[in-house]
Amino acid sequence: MRLAVYCDGGVVVTSPFGVEQSLIEKFLNDKKQWVWDKIRFFKSVDRKTIRAFSRKDYLENKNTALALVHERVRFYNKVYGLSFNKIFIKNQKTRWGSCSSRGNLSLNYKIVFLPQKHQDYIIVHEMCHLKEFNHSKKFWALVEKTFPNYLDIKKELRNHELFYCNCGEYLVRYACLRASHRQAARMNPQDITVSAEPTLLQQSLP
């Protein structure tokens, strides 16, 4: 399942087609303290510090991003010697990058706004999936060849996700309720209950 928390407190839950509502409700209940923490966090953030992006930004920066990714892939492939098919630059909301089973690398154009070490980590991360299509120990050992401090970089990158997002939205992979900041100001974690209204859930087709 994928869940997105927005800066205004709105949340969208996306689940595979056919997942029972009771399983979604249990997942949300298990995460309600986390939800509360995120709502409180967003309430404390100055919206002016959040960089908003539009399709115009994507069109203006995608070629720059493509050139950057090609150059860094060539650089790191001197270490890894991996084969790949094509490189794509996309306007993704929830991912910095991905690697397909066909050997295609897809990177988010907003990578150009990140510090270089974060750019390189994202690119290397996806390159390593060309050999290990998982997040096993073997995969992380590959990443560690060029980024021995990858755990620190992962933490830093999570912080950047707040400031590099579409239309001021912060998208995450876990959280889960719909609540406005006005509601949040009056809420305690114990008060958060799960609502499985159809309007809050999106189910992916098989």
C-alpha positions, 0 to 999 in steps of 0.5 A: 500500500502507498499513502500520501500525506499532504501539507494541508492535512489531506491524506490519500491511501492507495492499495492494490485492487482487492485488499480487504478494508479491514486490513487497511483499517488495521494498518491505519490503526497501527500507524496512528501515532505516526500520523499524529506526529506528521500532522503536528509536524506539518502544523509547525512548518512554515509553508513559505519554506516549501518549494512548489513545482509545476509542469512548467518546471518539469519541461524547463528542467527535464533536459538538464536532468537527463544530461546530469543522469547520463553523466553520473551513470557513466561515471559510476559505471566505471565501478559497477560495469552494469548494462542498462536499456534506457534512461527516462526523466519523469515528473514523479510525485512519490519517488526520486527514481525507479528501475524496471525489469527491462533495465530502464532507469527512471529518475525524477527531474527534481533531482537537479535541485538536490545537493550532488551527493544526494543526486549521486546516491539516488542514481547509484541506488537505481543502478544497483537495482539493475543487478539486485532487483530488491533491497537485500543485503547484496543490494546494500553491499553494492550501494556501499561500494561507492557510498559507505555512508549510505545510511546517513545520506538516506536520512538526509534525503528524507529531510529534503523530501519536504522541500522538493515536492509537487505543488507544496505537497509532502508525499510519504509511503506510510501515513494515512488519515484525512485531517485538517490543521484546524482539527489537528489542533484539537486532536490527541493521538488517542482521538484518531480513529480510522475512517475507511470511507471510499473517498479516502481510498484508491485501489489499483487495478491488477 
